[in-house]
Amino acid sequence: MKFLFLMDPLEGIKFNTDTTFMLMLASHNKGHKTYYLPKDGISLIDGKLYFHVTRVTPQAIEHKPFIIEHSARLSQDDVHAVFVRPDPPFDGRYLMNTWLLDHLPKHVPVVNNPAGVRAVNEKVWAAQFKNLAPPTVISSNKHDLLAFIAEHKNTIAKPTDAFGGRSVFHVEAGHANTHVILETLSQGYHETIIVQKYVPEAKNGDKRILLLNGEILGAILRVHGEGDHRNNLYAGGTALAATINERDRHIVDILKPHLRALGLYFVGIDILGDRLIEVNVTSPTCLQEMDRLYNARLEEKVIDFVEKLVELWGHVPNSKN
């Protein structure tokens, strides 16, 4: 099969942490032709999609994770599946690529479904589940933001489109920096931001759970480094083994039908204590950390699932290139 990976440039791959790399490696190891698709590599011509790609051979060699084979121009008739893996933010280029991928024939799986990715802002979407998420305000209005902080006293403020723990602030009512933090995040109260009631269990770490078609694939506990309140691994956090409890399963069971209906097959959810914080659909990570902690090869389960989708949907494209 031919699997395309729409992603950030290959040279930016972080060998020891990158989930996309592991998916590509598993794809290759299972005998599939693996292609790097740059973010500017999609063309729609007379209603038909074409992909300007590079065939690569992923390999478990840190100083050379890819052997570059050759460039190719594939049509939608050549492709078995597309993995959408650019990092956030969900900007104009990301949005355009989801619109273009909407033109793929329905029998070509896209992980994750472009319409589903558009529908689920990773921080905003979870707020609809009021019994799962902490108290939340999403606004650019100065009065509403300050009133929320005054009510809940201890809060977390963050942008709607950042990732990796970037620009996440601990904000307390009456603190001298409260106004400047809100002004900075909201760009002078012109951009919408999120403020949530602080979850005390955050001091013990946050749980990242990866879901495959709504079922739990694996989980880790991310614990912040010394002198930092952010648990995200990109912000210096540490990955530890995690136990799935009944509350976690309850949250997953509620989300599962929504994720399946939206075609969001590979998803990461973040839980603090008993509260759902985020639902990550653009390029969920932490698979490598789970592999190491549990001596697993979770990427193979993802590729197995996509293979079954291709077989179920009955697509047999051209075999050249």
N, C-alpha and C positions, 0 to 999 in steps of 0.2 A: 504494500500500500504506500501511497504518497501522503505524508503528513507535513503540513506547512505550519511553521511557528512564527506568527506575527509578533515581533518583539523589539526591544531596544537593541542597539548595536552589539554584535558579538564580543567586541573587545571590552565591553562593560560587564561581562559575565563574572560573577564572584564564585569561583570554583567550589569553595567549601560551604556555601550557603544557598546558592541559586537553585530554586525549584524548577525553573524552566530548563536549565541545563540537565537536570535529572530526568525530566520528561523526554527530552531529546535523546539522551543516552539510552533510556529504556526503549524508545521507539526504534533506534538503530539496532540495539541488541536483539530485538524481536524480529529483525529482518525487514523493517520498513525503510523506504527512502525518506530521508529527513532533510527538510529545506528551511533555510532562514529566509523569512519574508520581512524586509525592512518596512518601516511605517509609511514610506512613500512609494511602496512597490505594487500598489493595486491600481488597475485601470478598468474602467467600465466602457466598453466600446459596443455601440448598437445593442445595448442590453445584455451583453455577455462580459463576464469577468475574466481578466487576465492578470497573472501574477509574475512579477519580475523577482526571481528568487535566486538563491545560491544553495546548491546542494552541499551538505556538509557531512562529515563523519565525526560525530562526537566521540571523545575518548577520555578515559579516566586518568588523564595526565595533566597535572596542575599547570605546568608551564606551557602546555599546548593542548587546550581542551577541544579544539576543532581542527580537523584537516579540511581545508577548503577544496572541494572537488571541481565544480564548474558552475557557471551561471546558466540560467535557463529562463525561458518564458513559457509558463504553463497556463492553459486555459482552465476554466471551471470544469471542463470535461475530464481533465487529467487528475483531479484532486480527490482524495478520499475524505480528508478531514482537515480542519483549520483550528489551531490553538491560538486564542487571543491572549497575549501575555505582556503587552507593554506595561510598564509601571505607571501608576497615577502621576500627575493629575489627569483627570478625564477632561482633556482640553479639546480645542477645535479639531486637531488632527485625529485624536482618538475618536471623537464623535463622527467625523467624516468617514473613517474606516468602518465604523459600525454601519453606517448608512450604505456604504458600498457592499459590505458583506451581506446585507439584507437581500442582495440580488443573486446570491448563490442558490442553486437548485435546492429544494427542500430536503433532498436525500443526502446532502453533504452536511455532516455534523459540524457544528462550530462550538468550541468549548472556550468561553461560554457564549450562549446565544446573544447576538448583537442587541436585539430588542430588550432582552433581560438586563444586559449590562447598562443600557440607557435608562432603564426603569429604576435601577437600584443604586442610588447614591450610597456609598459605603457607610457614611455616618448618619445620613438623614433618614434612610429607609427604615432603620430599626426603630425609630421613634414612634411609628404607628402601633407598635406592640407595647402599649402603655403598662401592661402588667409584667412585662419582661425587662424593659429599659428603666434606668433611673429617671427621676424627674428631669425634664429637658426643655430648654427654650432654644428655638432656632430663629434668628432674627438679625436685622441690622439696626433695629431701633434702640437708641441709647436708653430711653426710659424703661423699655421692657427688659433689656439685659440687666440694667442696674437693679431693677425691682426684683428680678429673679435671684440675683446674688444676695440682695438684702434679705430675702425670704429664707434662702437655704444656707446662708452664711459661708459654707465651705464648698467650693465648686471647681470644676475643670472647664477651661475654655480652649477652643481649638477651631481651626478653619474647617470648611466643609470638604475640601479637596486635597488635603495634604496626606502624606503617608510616612511610615517609618518613625513615628513619634515627633515629627517636625512641628514646631510652633504650637506645642501643647503646654498650656500654662495652668498652674495651680493658683486659683484666685479666691481670696477671702474677703468677705464684706468689711469695708472700712479700711482696707490696706491702702497704703499710699500709692501703690503702683496699679491699682485696679483700673482706674480711668485710662492710663496710658496703655495698658495691655489691651483693653477693649478697643481703644482708638487704633492701635497698631494692627490688631487682627482684622478689624472690620474696615481698615483703610479709611478712617474718618467716619465711620458709621454708614458707609456706602455698600459694603460687601457683607453678605449674610454669614454669620458664624454660629457655632454651637456652644452652648454652656449647659453643663450637666451637674447635678448634685454629686458631690464627691462620694465615692463608695469607699468606706473605711478599709475593706478587704484589699484595696489596691496596694496597701503596704506589704501584702504577702505575695503579690504578683498577679498577673492576669493569665487566663487560660485561652490559648489558641486551639481551636478544634477545626480540623479539616474535614469537610463533608464531600462525599462522592455520591452524586445523585440523591442527596438528602440523607445518606447514611454516614455514620461516623467512620472516618478513615483512620484518624489518629489525633493525638492531642499532646501539647506540652504546656508547661507552666513557665511563663516568662517573668523573671524577677529583675527588678531594676538594680543598676549598679550603685555604688556608694556615692552619695551626694546628688542623686538624681531621682525624681519621682516617676520617671517614665519607664515602663516595663518593656518597651519595644526593643527587639534585639539590635536594630539599627542605631538605637540610642544608647547602646552599651549594656543592654540587659543580658541575662544568662538564661539558657534553656535548661529546664529540669523536667523529669518525668512527671506526668500528671495522671490523676485518677478521674475517670468519668463518673459523676454522681447522678442521682435521680433528677435533680434540678437541671443539670446539663441535658439529660435525655428529654426532659419535658420541653425545654427550649427548642431542641432540635426537632421534636415531634410537631411543634407548632409551626416552625419555619418550613419543614419538609414539603408540604403540598404547595406552598407559595413558590419555593425555589424550583420544584419540578415543573410547575405550570409555566414558569418563565424560562425554562431551558438553562438554568444555572446549575451546571453539573458539578463543577469543581469550585468549592466555596470555602472560605475561612471565616469562622465567627469568633469574636472575642468576648469573653465573659469575665467580669469582675465580681467576685463573690457569687451572688445569685442573680446578677443583672447582665443582660445583653447590652454590649456597648457598640459593637460594629458588626457589619456583615460585608466581608471583602469578596468582591466578584471580579475585579479587573485582573489581578495577578497574585492570587493568594500564595503565601510563602510558608516556610517552616517545615517543609517536607524533609529536607536533609537532616534537620535536627531530630525529627521523629525517627528517621531511619537509624541514626546513630544510637539514640537512647534505647530503642526497642529491637535493635538488630533486624530491621525490616527492610523491605524494598517496596515501599508504598507506591512509588512511581509505576511499577509494573501493573498494579491494580488499576491505575488510571488508564494506562494504555490498553489493558485488557477490556476495560469498559468501553473505550472508544472503538476498539475493534468490533465489539458486539453491536454497537450502534450502527457501524457501517454495514455489517452483515444483515442486521435486522431491517435496515432501510433499503437494502438491496442495490447498492450503487457499485457498478463495475466500470471504472474509467479506463482510459487508454493506459498502456503499460510502458510507453517510451519515456525518454528523458530521465 
